Structures are given as structure tokens and as C-alpha cells.
Amino acid sequence: MTKTIALGATLSAILLLSACNTVNGAGKDLRSAGSAVSDASGESGKK
């Protein structure tokens, strides 16, 4: 029983950590795309 709980906790931690990296990468991609659109429109996007 203890091994099952430990295995479940370990697998959950691995999935949560990989999800964080995926969201972080997606955020960087969206920021890059937003910068490209701003550059193409001639606006800096900074205030």
C-alpha cells in the first residue's frame, strides 16, 4: 500500500513538473509571436 502511494505521488510530481515546462515554453512562443506582429505593424508594444 505504501509503495502504491509513493509511486502515485512520484508520478504526479513528474507530470506537474513537465506541465510547468510546457506552459513556460508556450508562453515564450506566444511572446515571440506577439513581438513579430508588433514589429510588422511598426509599433514597439512598450509604453
Beta strands, then each sheet from edge to edge (+ up, - down):
end
